[in-house]
Amino acid sequence: MLDFVIFAVTFVVALLIAVIYLYPGSKRITTIPGPDPTTKEDGNLADLARAGSLHEYLLDLHAQYGDITAFWMGQELVVSICSPDLFKQHSTVFDRPVSLFKMFEPLIGEKSIQYANKADGRNRRKLYDPVLSSDYLHHYYTAMQEVSDSLVKKWSSLPKEEHVPVAQYMIAQALKMALVGLFGNEAWTDEEILEVRHNYDIAWSEMERRLTDLPEEGSPRIKAFEEARKKLNSLVNKVLSSRKKLRKNTDDNLLVDVLIDNVEDKDQIFCDSLTFIVGGFHTTGNLLTWALYFLATHQDVQEKVYKEIKQVLGQDDVEPSTARDLVYLHQVIDETLRCAVVAPWAARYQDFDSELGGHRIPKNTPVIHALGVSLQNEKYFPNPNKFDPDRFSPENSKSRPSFAFQPFGFAGKRVCPGQKFAYAEAVVALVTILRKFKLKMVEGQVVTPTFGLVTHPTEEIWITLQKR
């Protein structure tokens, strides 16, 4: 009888241990602090939905649990970090967890560089990065300037006190600059650019909607998305085909040429082309939108930028050699990226057990870099909700850890490949606009952000233009 009791007790203890280790709510699977899952099947997805977005959920988690925390996305454990020290510890990790970005695969395709890891991902970055580097940016300035001049010309023809929709124009501006910069001036007609924008808006809207509301198979939403992507496919492939013919008569080496000359897989060429189109304008378009908003709401900052433009450039167009001298404008761009949290998060993983912040990280666990949380850290950015470009002055930046401000990511040489391209787009566009117009907000607006993969205004932002 005693033997049976001992056996029974031992069995129950063993069962409890197994449950503790295997059930997703277990604290024993990791020593990292964080919430238990709401349900075994969905983990903390309901909590995330209630927070409104992943960024807002991470703000709450890190406020409660500290610089490193863990939660459950469905039945997958996810770790999140938000401090410069932890970022530094993770700075050499290259591979990106496909599961956290899988939702965008229907748009950009399974062969996109977004999902390329290990040697494939590294080789692609080594191939593509040179034509997006600082040393190569001078190839794009003329095209960026022409697009910006066209915008200013159009704005100059608007009636006085016309209400101008900022996001609508800035997304279109960034799209045009990305398309002509990455694929050549002659690649796209104005009508095709408008068609790209229209179909992209349909597809992206559906992608974001799927974060909380999956469509039924065969529904009108599915059909609209598939039709939009089909049209995008047709437009991109048309440009690739025409560029192949032009390639024989030009020594240019744009991103499209690197793809055509070095990649044999047609699906990969299309997927990476579309990925760079999206990356080349989506972030920059929202960066420009928020920059104009902050400039319109901070007249003193706007005037300081204008005076710097006059002093540094006079009437000349901005060039790579003079762009770096626009120190205060770069501070405005950096503070816009920080204040607006334009890119809220990135993520990496390792296929072996590792250690981070003194905790064991099980292999294949996604580790989110909560960039947006770090950008709002009062320790490094006092009064974080205040728009203050002076916090990025050379003097004020000296004591701040470099990993405290990483708006384009940082890890494993996988920082956003278009980072320098985006800065160039922003500088050219803002210089061209601000030297011609004084911007003012239309009164009565309440501007709020929506935190998606890229942060955008919930409603359109309206300004008026006063010619200088």
N, C-alpha and C positions, 0 to 999 in steps of 0.2 A: 504493500500500500504506500509506504514511504517512497519507494522507488518511483511509483506512478506519480505521486505528488511532485517529486523533484523533476521528473520528466515533463509534467504539465507546466510547472512554473518556468522551466527552462525554455519550453516551446513558446509560451506566451511572451517571455522576454525577448526571444529571438524574433518573434513576429512583430513585436512593437518596434524593435530596432530596425527591422526591414521596412516597416511602414514609415518610420521617421526619416530614413535615408531615401526612400524612393518616392514618397508622396511630395508633389511639388511645393506644398506649403512648408516643407521642412526647413528649419534653420540649420540643420546638420549637413546639408549638401554644400553649404558655404558659411564661412564666418562673417561674411559681409552683411551689414545691417540692412534691413528693408522690410517691406510689408509682406504678410502672408497673402497668397492668392485668394481672390474673392470666391472663385470656383476652380475646381480641378481642371475643367476643360478650357476655360477662357483666361485663367490666371487673373491678372490685374487689368484686363482690357476694359472692363466696365468702369474702373476707377480712372483710367486714362481718358475714356470718352467723357466722363463727368468733368474732368479738368479742362476739356476743350481742345487740347492738342498735346502732342508728346512734349513739346517745350514747356508748356505750363505744368504738366504733370511732373517733369523733372525739377522744375523750380520748387514745387511742393516737397518732393522727395528729398532733395538735397538740403532744404531748409530743416527738415525733420531728422534726417539721418546722417548728415555730414557730407564730406567731399567724395566719398565712395558709397554707393548704395546698390541694391539689386532688387529686381522685381521680375514678374512673370508676364511675358507676352504669349498668351495661350499657354502651352506646356513647355515653352522654352525660357530658360533662365537668361536674363539680360542684366549686365552690370553697367553702371553709369558712373563716370568720373567727371569732376569739374574744377580741379585745382591745378595751378601751374606745375606743382611738383609731380602730381600724378600724370599730367600730360607729358612731362619730360620722361617719366619712366616708360611711357608707351610710345615714345616718339619714333622708334625704329620699326614699329609693326606696320607691315604693308598691306596685308590681305583684308579685304572688305567683306563683312558677312552678307551673303546674298539674301538671306531671309528678310533682313530689315528693308531691303530695297526692291524686293520681288514684285511689289505692287505696281512698279513702273515698267515692268518687263513688257506688258502688252503694248506699250507705246514705243519704247526705244529698242526692244528686241533682245532676245536672249544672248546674242553675240556681241552686245554692247560692251565697251571697255568698262562700263559701270560694274560689270560682273566678272571681269578678267582678273584673276589672281595668280599667285606664284610666278613662274617664268613668263607665262603669256602676258600677264599684266605688266610686269617690269619691262619686257621687250617692247610692248606697245608704247609705254610712256617714254622709253628711250628713243623711239622712232618719232613720236609726235611732239615731244616737249621742245625741241630746238626751234620749231617755227612759231612757238608761242612764248619764247623767252625774251628777256629784256633786250638782248642783242639784236633781235629780229623785228622788234616792234616798229621800227621806222618804215617797214614795208606797208604798214596799215594806216599810217596817219593821214595820208592824202585821201583815202577812201572815207575814213571817219570824218574828216573835215568837210568833204563834199556833202555827206549826209546831214551833218550838223548845219551847214550853210543853207541847205534846202529847208530844214525845219524853221530856221530863223526867218527865211524869206516868207514862208507860209504864215508864220505868226505875225509878221509885219503887215500882212494884208488883212488881218482880222479887224473888225470894228473896235473902236476904243471901248474899254471896259468890258469886252467880251469875256465871258466865263470860260476858262480854258481847262479841260479835263486832263490833269497831270498824268495819271497812270496810263490813260489811253495813248497819249502822245509819247511818253517815255518808253513804254513797252515796244511801240512801233519803231521808235528811234533806235533802241538797242538791237532790235531784230534786224533792221536794215544795216546797221554797222557790222553786226556779226556775219550776216549773209555775204555782204560785199567784201568784208575783210578776209574771211576764211575761204571764200569760194570765187572771189574775183569780181571786179566792177561790172563786167559784161555778162555775168552768170544769170542774173535775175532781172526780169522786167518788173515795173512797179505793180502790175496786175498780179504777177506770180508771188510777190512779197505779201500782198494783201491776202492772197489765197492761202499762203503758208500760215499767216497769222490767224485767219478765220478757222482753219482746220485744226491748228494747234490748240486754239482756245477751247474748241469742242472736246478734243482728246484730253487735255490737261484737266479741264473741269471735271470730266468723268473720273480721271485718276484720283483727284482729291476727294471726290464724292464717295469713292469706294473705301475710303478710310473708315467710314462709319455706316455705309449703306451699300451692300453688294447688290448688283442688278441680277434679275432673273434671266436665265438662259433664253435667248431669242427675243428679249424685250426690246422696245424702241431705243433704249439707252445703248444696248449692246450694238444694235444696227448702226446707230449714229456714230458711235466710236469707231467701229470697223470701217465705215465709209470715210471718216475723217483721216484715219491712218492710211487707208488705201490711197487717198489723194495726196497725202504727204509723201508716201512712197513714190508715187508717180512724179511729183515735182522734184524730189531729190535725185531720183534716177535720171531724169531729163537733164539736170544740171551736170551730173557726173558724165553722162554720155557726151554732152557738148564740150565739156572741159577736156575730155580725152582727145577730141579732134583738135582743139586749140593748143593742147599741150605740145604738139609738134612744132608750133610756131612761137613759143614763148620760153624764156628762161626763168620766169617766175617760179617760186617754190612755196606755194601756199599750202595750207593744211590739205586741201582737196588734192593737190599734186602729190603730196606725201602718201596719201591713201591710194591714189591711182597707181603710183609708181612702185609701191612696196607691198600691197595687199592683194592677194589673188582671190580670196573668198568674197564674192559679190555681196553676200548677206552681211558680212562683217563691215564692208565698206559702207553699206547703207546704214547699218546700226550705229557705227561710230560717227558717221556724218550727221545723223539725226541727233545723236547724243551731244555732239559739239555745238550744233545749232541751238539746242535747248539750253545747254550750259553757257553758251556765248551770249544769250540775250535775257534769259529769265532772271538770273541774279542781277545783272547789270540794269535791266529795265526797272526792277524794284529798287535797286540802289539809287538810281537817278530820281525815281518818284519820291523816295523819302528825303533825298538831298534837297530837292526843290521845296518840299514841304517845310523842312527845318530852316532853310534859307528864307522862305516867305514868312515864317513865324518868328524869325530872329533878324530883324532889319540891321542891327549893328554888325552881325556876322556877315550878312550879305554885302554891306558896304565895305567891310574890311577885305573881303575877297575881291571885290571890284577894284579897289585901289591897288591891290597886289597885282592883278592882271594888267592894269595900266602901267604900273611901274616896271614889271618884268618883261612884258611883251610889247607894250605900246600898241600899235595897230597890226603887228605881225601875228600870223597864225602860230599856234602852239606846235612845237616840235619836240622830239625826244630829248634834245639837248637843253631845251628851256623848260620842259615840263617839270623836271626835278627842282627847278628854282621856285616853283609855285608852292612853297612850303606850307603856307596857311591853308591853301585849297586842299592839299593832301590831308591836313589835320581835320578839315571839314568832312572829307570823304571817310576818314577813319572813324570819326565820331558818329557819322551817319551809320556806318556798319555796326558800330557798337550799340548805339541807342535804339536803332530799329531792329536789331538782332536779325539782320537780313538772312543769314544762314544759321539756323538754331543748333544744328547738331551734325556730327559725322560719326562713323563707327568703324571698328576694326575687330579682327579675331585672330587667334592662333590655334593651329591644329595639334597642340600639345599642352599639357598642364603647365601653368606658369604662375608667377606671383606678382601681385600688384598692390601697393600700399600695405604690405604685410599680410595680405590675404591670398589664399590659393584660388586661382581661376581655373576651373575645369576646362579641358580642351574643347575647342569649337564654340565657346561661350562668346556671344557678341558683347563687345565693350563699347558703349556709346561715349563719345566725347561731347559732353554737354557744353558746347561752345557758348551758347546763349546764356547759360547760367553763369559761366565764368565772366562773361562780358558785363554782367550786372552785379559783380562781387564788390561790395562796398569797401573791402580791404584795399583793393587796387584802384577802384573807381568810386571815390567818395561822392555821395549824392548821385547815385547812378541814373536816376530818371531825368536828370538835368542835361540838356544839350550844351556841351561846353568843349569846343574844339581845342581850347588851350590846354586841356588835359593831355593832348598829344604833342605839345611843344617839345622840342629836343630836351629842354631842361626838365620838364615834368615827366618825361618818359624814362629818364636815366635810372631811377630807383625801382621801376616796375619790372617784374620778371618778364622775360620775352614771351613765355608761354601764357601769360595772362591775356594777351591780345592775339588771338589766332582766328580771325573771322573767316578765313578760307581753309581751315583745317591745317594739319601739320605733319601727320605721321607717315613714316616709312617712305619718304620721298613721293608721297601721294597727295601732297597739297594740291588744291584745285589747279589743274594745268593752265586754265585761262585766267589766273589771278592777275598777271601783269597786263594781259589784254583787257581785262575788265577795268583796271585802273586807267589805262590809256583811253578807253571809251568814255569813262566818266569825266576825265580831265578835259578832253576835247569838247565834249558836249556842254559841260558846265561853263567853260571859258567862252564858248561861242554864244551861249544864251545870256550869260550875265553881263557881257560887255555891251549887249544890245538892249537888254530889258531890265527893269526893276520889277521884282515879283512881289505881289501882295495877296494875302489870303482873302477869299470871299468870306464875308462874315457869317456867323451862325453855324459853322460846321463843327461837328464832333468827330474827330478822326481817331479811329481805333484800328489796331493791327489784327490780322488773322495769321496765326503761326502755322504754316504748312511746312513743306520741305524748304520753301523760301517764304519769307514773311512779306505779306502784301497788305495794303489798306483794305479794310472790310468794305468800305464804300469808296466811291471815287472822290478824289481830292480836287477842289476847284480853286484856281487862282486867277488874278487879273494881271495884265502886262502893261507896264508904263515904259514907253520908249525913252532911252537915255539921250 
